[in-house]
Amino acid sequence: MAGKTIYNESKRRFTMTLTQTAIQWLEQKQIELGANSLSDVIERMAREKLDKNVTNG
């Protein structure tokens, strides 16, 4: 989905290599969050972390 706009930002393609353990953990988080994809899981977690950092200053 490179080039798609979400959260008023353009997305870009990014490739990473993960262990099977990390992938399984992300897949579990995907189910828990009701996320559309593993990249959506990462996006949501990053934004949650950023929001907490801004709130806690």
C-alpha positions in Angstrom: 0.0 0.0 0.0 2.9 2.3 -0.5 1.7 5.9 -1.3 -1.6 5.4 0.5 -2.4 8.2 3.0 -3.4 7.4 6.5 -3.4 9.6 9.6 -2.8 12.5 7.2 0.6 11.0 6.3 1.8 9.2 3.2 2.8 5.6 3.7 6.0 4.2 2.2 7.2 0.6 1.7 9.6 -0.7 4.3 11.0 -4.2 4.5 12.1 -5.9 7.7 13.2 -9.4 8.7 11.8 -10.9 11.9 12.1 -14.2 13.7 9.1 -16.5 13.8 8.7 -15.7 17.5 8.3 -12.0 16.7 5.9 -12.7 13.8 3.7 -14.9 16.0 3.6 -12.2 18.7 2.6 -9.6 16.1 -0.1 -11.9 14.8 -1.5 -12.3 18.3 -1.5 -8.6 18.7 -3.3 -8.3 15.4 -6.1 -10.5 16.7 -6.2 -8.6 20.0 -6.4 -5.2 18.4 -8.6 -6.2 15.5 -5.9 -4.7 13.2 -6.1 -5.2 9.4 -2.4 -6.3 9.0 0.9 -6.6 10.8 1.9 -3.2 9.6 -1.3 -1.8 11.1 -0.3 -3.4 14.4 3.1 -1.7 14.3 1.5 1.6 13.3 -1.0 1.5 16.2 1.6 0.5 18.7 4.0 3.3 17.6 1.2 5.9 17.7 0.1 4.7 21.1 3.7 5.1 22.4 4.1 8.5 20.8 0.8 9.7 22.3 1.9 8.5 25.8 5.3 10.3 25.4 3.5 13.5 24.5 1.1 13.2 27.4 3.8 12.3 29.9 6.1 14.9 28.5 
